[in-house]
């Protein structure tokens, strides 16, 4: 289970119970992802915010 969690970020609770955790913890996500994944996420978030501000959504 630890390998699945570390490699694929699959929640161990889901593997045991089959139930998903519906709470998204941004701080946990950012602390557990690679620098590249974090940069991609931040870039996408900023792009989304820009579209909201400029009325493109």
URTA-V992545 format. One record per pair of residues at least 24 apart in sequence whose ideal C-beta (glycine too) atoms are under 8 Angstrom apart, sorted by the first residue. I is the first residue (numbers start at 0). GAP is how many residues later the second one is. D is the distance in Angstrom with one decimal. If there is no record, write none. Layout:
i->I gap->GAP d->D
i->I gap->GAP d->D
This chain:
i->8 gap->24 d->7.8
